């Protein structure tokens, strides 16, 4: 006798997890990350709070899972931009690619971008989150080291801070919508080029 498989619905295993994470994204975009609750996400997913709780435990667990997914997407976007370069790409081009990948991620994943740096709302000791965040940072760090292989630790930290804050600030202001004429793709490329030039400046230069 043949048995017709039961279709997977939102209440079944990974489908419910996906529905809850999608609900987080909706709420973050509508009202900000502070407005996320496990109960509201469960309501949007069509299940009870008690059915949702085993997947994440509490709000902090839910937001951590959402941010962890974002970190993985960020690292992949940066890696994709690096992979698109020719094999003989110069170090400056590789550093620029990490910036372009970051900007592409922020545009494609606005809810996760808004949450990922909110360490007050997520569990930063979570192993999966730390692994994802570390992978993205390692791509930037490796590209910076190739650009300036002889710099000391202080110079390296300053350049990493400049590159990260410059690109992140561009993405944040673009997301907020102020000064709309500034956040074009052409300006994004120019900003990345300026950051690469600044990071490539000799250590100790004015």
C-alpha positions in Angstrom: 0.0 0.0 0.0 1.4 3.4 -1.0 1.5 6.2 1.6 1.1 9.7 0.6 3.8 11.8 2.3 2.6 14.5 4.6 3.4 18.0 3.2 5.7 20.0 5.4 4.0 23.0 6.8 5.2 26.0 8.8 4.7 24.0 12.0 7.1 21.2 11.0 10.8 21.2 12.1 12.9 23.6 10.1 9.9 25.2 8.4 8.7 26.7 11.8 12.2 27.9 12.6 12.3 29.6 9.2 8.9 31.2 9.7 10.0 32.5 13.1 13.2 34.0 11.7 11.2 35.6 8.9 8.9 37.1 11.4 11.9 38.7 13.2 12.9 40.3 9.9 9.5 41.7 9.4 9.3 43.3 12.9 12.8 44.7 12.7 12.0 46.5 9.5 8.6 47.7 10.8 9.5 48.8 14.3 13.1 48.0 15.0 14.9 45.2 16.9 13.7 46.3 20.3 10.1 45.5 19.3 10.8 41.8 18.6 9.2 39.4 21.0 9.0 35.6 20.8 5.2 35.8 21.3 4.7 38.2 18.4 6.9 36.1 16.1 5.0 33.0 17.1 1.7 34.8 16.3 3.0 35.7 12.9 4.1 32.2 12.2 0.7 30.9 13.2 1.7 28.9 16.3 1.5 29.3 20.0 4.3 30.8 22.1 4.8 27.4 23.7 5.4 25.9 20.3 8.0 28.5 19.4 9.9 28.6 22.6 11.8 25.2 22.2 13.4 26.5 19.0 15.2 29.5 20.5 14.4 29.6 24.2 13.7 33.3 24.5 13.9 36.6 22.7 17.7 36.8 23.0 18.1 33.4 21.6 15.8 34.3 18.7 17.7 37.5 17.9 21.0 35.7 18.2 19.9 33.1 15.6 18.7 35.8 13.3 22.0 37.7 13.7 24.0 34.5 13.2 22.3 34.0 9.9 23.2 37.5 9.0 26.9 37.0 9.8 27.0 34.0 7.6 25.4 36.0 4.7 27.8 38.8 5.3 30.8 36.6 5.1 29.5 34.9 2.0 28.8 38.2 0.3 32.4 39.3 1.0 33.7 36.0 -0.2 31.6 36.2 -3.4 33.1 39.6 -4.1 36.6 38.3 -3.6 35.9 35.2 -5.8 34.8 37.5 -8.6 38.3 39.0 -8.9 40.9 37.7 -11.3 43.5 35.5 -9.7 46.2 38.0 -10.1 44.2 40.8 -8.4 46.3 43.3 -6.5 45.9 43.6 -2.7 44.1 46.9 -3.0 41.5 45.3 -5.3 41.0 42.5 -2.7 40.4 45.0 0.1 38.0 46.9 -2.1 36.1 43.7 -2.8 35.5 43.1 0.9 34.0 46.6 1.1 31.8 46.0 -2.0 30.6 42.7 -0.5 29.7 44.4 2.8 27.7 47.1 1.0 25.9 44.5 -1.1 25.0 42.5 2.0 23.6 45.5 3.8 21.4 46.4 0.8 20.1 42.8 0.3 19.6 42.1 4.1 18.4 45.3 5.7 16.8 43.7 8.8 19.9 41.6 9.7 22.1 44.6 9.0 20.2 46.6 11.5 20.6 43.9 14.2 24.0 42.5 13.7 25.9 45.1 15.6 23.4 45.3 18.5 25.4 43.3 20.9 23.1 44.5 23.7 20.4 42.3 22.2 22.2 39.2 21.2 24.3 36.6 22.9 27.8 37.3 21.9 29.2 34.2 23.6 27.2 32.0 21.3 29.6 29.8 19.3 27.8 30.0 16.0 27.5 33.8 16.1 31.2 34.2 17.0 32.2 31.9 14.2 30.2 33.8 11.6 31.4 37.2 12.8 35.0 35.9 12.9 34.8 34.7 9.4 33.7 38.0 8.0 36.3 39.9 10.0 39.0 37.5 8.9 38.3 38.3 5.3 38.8 42.0 6.0 41.8 41.4 8.2 43.5 39.1 5.6 43.0 41.6 2.8 44.4 44.4 5.0 47.4 42.4 5.9 48.1 41.8 2.2 47.8 45.5 1.5 50.2 46.5 4.3 52.3 43.4 5.2 54.8 45.2 7.3 52.6 47.4 9.5 52.7 47.1 13.3 49.7 46.1 15.4 48.6 49.7 16.1 48.7 50.7 12.5 46.8 47.5 11.6 44.0 48.2 14.1 43.6 51.8 12.9 43.3 50.7 9.3 40.8 48.0 10.1 38.8 50.4 12.1 38.9 53.0 9.3 37.8 50.5 6.6 35.1 48.9 8.7 33.6 52.1 10.1 33.7 53.8 6.7 31.8 51.1 4.9 29.4 50.4 7.8 28.7 54.1 8.2 27.9 54.4 4.5 25.5 51.5 4.7 23.9 52.9 7.9 23.3 56.3 6.5 22.0 54.8 3.2 19.5 52.7 5.2 18.3 55.7 7.2 17.5 57.5 4.0 19.1 60.9 4.9 21.0 62.7 2.1 19.6 60.3 -0.5 21.6 61.7 -3.4 24.9 60.6 -1.7 24.2 56.8 -1.5 24.4 55.9 -5.2 26.4 52.9 -6.5 28.9 55.3 -8.0 29.5 57.0 -4.7 29.8 53.7 -3.0 32.6 52.7 -5.4 34.3 56.1 -4.8 34.0 55.7 -1.0 35.6 52.2 -1.1 38.4 53.5 -3.4 39.1 56.4 -0.9 39.2 54.0 2.0 41.6 51.7 0.2 43.8 54.6 -0.7 43.9 55.7 2.9 44.6 52.2 4.2 47.4 51.9 1.7 49.1 55.1 2.8 52.6 54.5 4.4 52.5 53.9 8.1 53.2 57.2 9.9 52.1 59.3 7.0 50.0 62.4 7.8 
